[in-house]
């Protein structure tokens, strides 16, 4: 059970709740009291006939249109229906579940004016494993992720669609059912929205934040994989570990650089391959893709730490408008829904994580290129008849090139909306979706490097790598045997990718961040 209070949700707890198909969430007692107080204020203002944006007025350009008390419920339902205007492929189920947790957590802060019963229905929907079908495109990243969150709310009021669930607890992305059917099957009555509630449900940054948090989690794991793959490549290429000496990095003490250098030293410690050429190698220093791993990987590691601080802060923020300050009997109209804080760091993380693939592909090139690495051409013992790992490097190069396109920042763009009332938008939602693609590509590129580096070390037998790196090779060899002749590389590459994705590679090396 994950208890939400709007202020203490941590990244790892969030990821665990998203990933576990049977996880459940609940409000803390303190947060419930704050939600009740906020709702009491809304009810009082409606009874008094106050003019409050989004409660007794229209939305956006219609903020100057007064809505009479007998139409405030219709206003909220119309908001959800009209704003459910997304298009494109559906969001992944993990992203939608993340959106639900984050929206509940934001509402739990007690500044949104939602009824406790409505919030309880949203919690019940999550706990029942109901995942709304949400098109991925349509948010411009300001006024919140309006269209995606509207589709989420549409499911809550029984007017939308949800994913059909498999027997194993996963969700089918290609089959949907009406949300009212799914809700009633689990004993949940579709919500009839009251004043302010539609706005409270859709005004926020939860789609881009869910993408950011889950991408960040994957980026941390890939950060460790990059060090593991880099160390294995360095050994296969008979590189030196001198460039990872702690004294070098103490005089340029970026935290990520020092951490990466330490990881590389420890991963390569005890390698018989390294010892075999320590006294007889006439190379003064290695190429940048080997020698500068601490500086390049380390800069990405520092970026990840910075992005994590922003994401976790956003996960525990109130991001709708207006916000209710019940203890002061005040409502304040503002712009906490604006996605700029996220848009910038999501672009930044995409650039930083893409660099792990850039430098990885260069190491893969050295592994397959005899003139650069000294190993058999394309890592095959019978070149000519067999092409070995030749095209694996092509695939890595293609994904690296694709990442360079995807790393173009979305946050520098803005298109006005709502008749220029909303005249600057963050495009953080686009940054978030691009980041997700970049992370997936990096995972593949690092998997290709691991496959090639393991082949390279095996070509140096009977020499062995370090104990930790040999454990990595052993786990790879459990699924992918040494390639003494050509076979369909796709299967080998995909098997290694799965070992990267499920944490097997990190577990084998004893390195997780």
Buried (B, 14 or more C-beta within 10 A) or exposed (E): EBBBBBBEBEBEBBBEBBEEBEBBBBBBEEBBEBBEBBBEBBBEBBEEEEEBBBBBBBBBEEEEEEBEEEEBBEBBBBBBBEBBEBEEEBBBBBBBBBBBBBBBBBBBBBBBBBBBEBBBBBBBBBBBBBBBBBBBBBBBBBBBBBBBBBBBBBBBBBBBBBBBBEEEEEBEBEEBBBBBEBBEEEEBEBBEBBBBBBBBBBBBBBBBBBBBBBBBBBBBBBBBBBBBBBBBBBBBBBBBBEBBEEEBBEEEEBEBBBBBBBBBBBBBBBBBBBEBBEEEEEEEEBBEBBBBBBBBBBBBBBBBBEBBEBBBEBBBBBBBBBBBBBEEEEBEEEEBBBBBBBBBBBBBBBBBBBBBBBBBBBBBBBBBBBEBBEBBBBBBBEBEEBBBBBEBBEBBBBBBBBBBEBBEBBBEBBEEBBEEEBEEBBBBBBBBBBBBBBBBBBBBBBBBBBBBBBBBBBBBEEBBBBEBBBBBBEBBEEBBEEBEEBEEBEEBBBBBBBBBBEEBBBBBBBBEE
